[in-house]
Amino acid sequence: MMEFISRYSGLCAIVVYSLILWIILAISGRRKRAKAEPVRTPQPAVTNAGRLDENDEDAVVAALVAAIEGRNEWHKNVRIVSIREV
């Protein structure tokens, strides 16, 4: 038996290391699935939505910037519900 191990030691090492790697990946995969948090989607605020005054340049720019920022943050299509002056 020792002659077999000494002759094929490289092959035995590869088999042992691959088994250890497979066990580690199986255990870490289960932990990741167990710790996965549910994805929360942002809920739009309930407000009285009015029409955007297209003559108000600041409001139009604010709507465009808000839409771009929302798209970059949530990686989904967004819809501007309302705009109000602060």
C-alpha positions in Angstrom: 0.0 0.0 0.0 2.8 2.4 0.8 4.4 1.7 -2.5 1.2 2.7 -4.3 1.0 6.0 -2.3 4.7 6.8 -2.9 4.3 6.1 -6.6 1.2 8.1 -7.1 1.6 10.7 -4.4 0.9 13.6 -6.7 -2.4 12.1 -7.8 -3.3 11.2 -4.2 -2.6 14.8 -3.2 -4.8 16.2 -6.0 -7.7 13.9 -5.0 -7.4 14.8 -1.3 -7.2 18.5 -2.0 -10.1 18.4 -4.4 -12.3 16.6 -1.8 -11.4 19.1 0.9 -12.2 22.0 -1.5 -15.5 20.4 -2.4 -16.5 20.1 1.3 -15.5 23.7 2.0 -17.5 25.0 -0.9 -20.5 22.9 0.0 -20.5 24.2 3.6 -20.0 27.9 2.6 -22.8 27.6 0.0 -25.2 26.5 2.7 -24.2 29.4 5.0 -24.7 31.9 2.2 -28.2 30.6 1.4 -29.1 30.6 5.0 -28.0 34.2 5.6 -29.5 35.6 2.4 -31.8 38.5 3.2 -35.0 39.0 1.2 -34.7 41.8 -1.3 -36.7 44.8 -0.3 -38.3 47.0 -3.0 -38.7 50.6 -2.1 -42.3 51.6 -1.7 -43.3 55.0 -3.2 -44.7 57.6 -0.8 -48.4 58.1 -1.0 -48.9 61.7 -2.0 -51.3 63.8 -4.1 -49.5 63.7 -7.4 -50.0 66.8 -9.5 -48.9 67.5 -13.1 -45.4 68.8 -13.6 -45.4 72.5 -14.7 -43.3 72.1 -17.9 -42.5 75.8 -17.9 -40.7 75.5 -14.5 -37.2 74.6 -15.7 -36.0 73.8 -12.1 -38.8 71.3 -11.6 -38.1 69.6 -14.8 -34.3 69.3 -14.1 -35.1 68.1 -10.5 -37.4 65.4 -12.0 -34.7 64.2 -14.4 -32.0 64.1 -11.8 -34.3 62.3 -9.4 -35.1 59.7 -12.0 -31.5 59.2 -12.9 -30.4 58.8 -9.3 -33.2 56.4 -8.5 -32.3 54.3 -11.6 -28.6 54.2 -10.5 -29.5 53.3 -6.9 -32.2 50.6 -7.4 -31.2 49.4 -10.9 -34.9 49.3 -11.9 -37.2 51.6 -13.8 -38.4 54.5 -11.7 -41.4 56.8 -11.9 -41.5 60.3 -10.4 -44.7 60.5 -8.3 -44.6 64.1 -7.2 -42.3 67.1 -7.0 -42.5 69.7 -4.4 -40.4 72.7 -3.6 -38.4 72.5 -0.3 
